[in-house]
Amino acid sequence: MELREHWAILRRRWWLPIALTVLVALLSLLQLRPWQSAAPNYSATMRLLVGVLPAAEQDGTAYDPRYYAWLTSEYLVDDFTEVVRSQLFAANVSARLQAQNIVVPPGVIQASAATGKLHRIITLSFTWSDATQLEAIAQAAAAELAENTPFYFQQLGTNHAGVTLIDGPSISAVGGGVRAQIELPLRVLLAFLVGIGLVYLLHYLDDTVRSAKDMEEMGLSVIGEIPRVRQ
């Protein structure tokens, strides 16, 4: 099929991809509301060092107690990461905020928290729309971990463990992410491509005869053709 034929097919139903693209764009604007997501979010990040003291009563000639203390700390980080993201920790942080006349439900704190780990270091971050409240949330979380460390390690059945705040909390503005930036253009592009596909599908299903070539493809001989009168 020559390029002229492709152009004729698209020109015959050009309105279909245009209408579909406009419709999807309007619906996406109403759903995504990009003008409302222009306000920046903020992120508070802190890094915590989890450690276990070596067992003093063990014979140090048999093995290095510091090695096993470090190894235990790395295993403990996996469990303690889940404790930091738990409903119990979020409820205690919420109670600290309430004492400062800041009302933030525990479920909201839990949903805004994210953790990461590298060896014995836990990275705890919160995402919030208000920088002042976010600083209060981060400070309350850091204070809860520093003052009630034994309570949380008791939940894990571990003694002689501690948490040290080594960085933060540091607050910075964050964007809406890559998905928020490309979702609307991607929807519009896909709608346009689907519209072009529908044009070719309708052309394939259309059995209308529009030219002498269509007659010849049906096995009929064309002995004459009346040209279209153009106004």
N, C-alpha and C positions, 0 to 999 in steps of 0.2 A: 504494500500500500504506500503510495506516494505521500509526500508532505501535504500536497494540495488536498488530498482526500481527508487526511486528518484534520486539516483546517476547516474543511467543509462540514465534517461531522461535529466539531466543536462549535462552529459558528451557528449551526442549526439549532442547538439547544444551549447556547451560551449562558442563558439565564439560570440554568439549574445549579451549576457550581457557585455562581455568584449569590443566588438566593440562599443556598445551604450555608455558605460561608458567613453571610451576614446574620442569619438566624442563630448559628452556633456562637458567633461573637457576642451577640446581644444576650443570649442565655448565659454565657460564661461570665460576662460582665456583671450580670445580676447575681450570679452564684458566688463568684470569687470576690467581687467588690475590691478591686485593687486599690482604689482610692482610700479605703479604710485601713489597709495594711501598710500605708506609707509611714505610720508612726513607728519609730524604732523600738525594738525590744532590747533588753539589757541582760547580761549574763554575769553572774558572780561565780568565780572559780577559786577553790582552795585545794591544797595538796596536804595529805596527812600521811605520816609515817607510822606504820603499825609494827610493834616490836614485842618480843617475848624475852624476858630475862633468863639467862642460863640457870639450870637447876644447880644450886650450890652444893647440895648434899651428895651429888653423884661423883664418882671417881674420875677425875680428869685424865688419868693415865690410860684409861680404856678407849676413850674417844674424846674428841674436842667438843665440849658442851656448847661452845659458841656456834659451831656449825649446825648442830641440831636446833639451837634456838632460832637461828636464821631460817632454817628450813621450815620449822613450825610456824614462823611468822608469815612466810609466803603462803602456806596452806590456810592460815587463819584469815588472810586478806580476802580469800574467796568468800568465806562465810560472813565476814564483817561487812563486805560490800552490800550483801543482801540486807543486813541489819540496818545499814544507813538508809536504804530505800524502803524500809518497812513502815507500816502504819503506826507502830509504837513510837519510832523515832520522830515521825512527822507530828504525832499528837503531842509529844513533849516539846518540840520546837514551837508548835502552835500555842501551847500553854505559856511559854516564855514570851511570845509576842503579845498575847492577851494581857500579860502583866504590864506591858508598855502601851496598852490601849490600842493595839494593832490587831485587828480581827482577820485572821487568815485561816480558813478551815484546813484540817490535816490532809484531807484528800487533795486539796489544791497544791499544798506543799509537796506531797508525794508525787503528784503528776508533773510538777515542774523540776523535780530533781533528776539528775543523771550522774552516773558514776563510771569511772574507769580505773584500771589497775595496771601497775607495772611493778613486778616483783613485790616489794613490801610497801609500795606507795599507792595510796588511793587518791584519785582525783574526784572531788565532789563539786558539782556545779548546779546552779539554779538559774532558770530563765524567767524573767518577769518584765512587765510593761512599765513599772514605776521604779526608777533608780533608787529613790529614798526607801521605799518599802523593801526593795531587794537587798539593800545594805543591811537593814534590820533583820531580815530573814537569814542572811548569811552569818551575821554576827551571832544570832541566836543559835544557829546550828553549830557554829564553832564552839560556843560556850557550853552547849549541851554535851558535845563530845569530850571537851576538856574536863568538865566537872563530874560527869557521870560515866566515865570510861569503865570503872569496875562493874557497874550495873549491867552494861551491854555485854561485857565479856562473860559475865555469869550466865547469860542466856546461851552462850556458846560452850559453857563448861570449861572455860580456860581461866587460869589464875596467872598472876605475875605478868600480865600483858598491859601494854600502854599505847596511847595514841598521842603523837606529837604533831602540832600544826607547823608545817615548814614553809608554806607559802599562802598568802592571801588572808582573807578573801579579797580578790581583785575584781573590780566591776568594769565592764566595757560594753559598748553598744554593739549589737549584732544585727545583721540583716535578716531578711525573711527566708534566706536559703535559695539554692539554685532552683528548686522545684517551683517556688513562688514566682520566679522570674521567667521561667520558660513555659509554664503550664498554659497560659492564655495564648501565646503565639503558636504553641504546638497544637492546641485544639483547633485554632483557625486554619492552620496548614493542613491538618488531617481532614477537616471538613471540606476544604477545597479539593483535595485529592479524591475524597469519596465522591464529590460531585462530578468530577471528571470521569471517574469509573462508572457512575450511573449514566452519564451521557453515552459512553461506549456500549453499556448494557442495553439501553433503549435502542441504540442504532442496530445492535445485533438482533433484537427482537422485532424491529420494524420491517415489515414486508412491503412498504410503499415503494413504487417504482418512480424514480426521480430523473433518470437519465437513460440514454441509449445503452450505456454500459451495463446498467442493471438488467435491461432486456436481454442483452447478449449473454450475460452470466446465467440467465434462465434457459438458454438454448434456443432463443428466438432470434430470427433475422430482422434487422431494422432496415427498412427501405426508405425511410424519410423521418425527419425530425423538425418540428415547428419550434423555432427559437422563441424564447420568452421575450415579451415586449417590456422593456424597462422604461419606467416613467421618468 
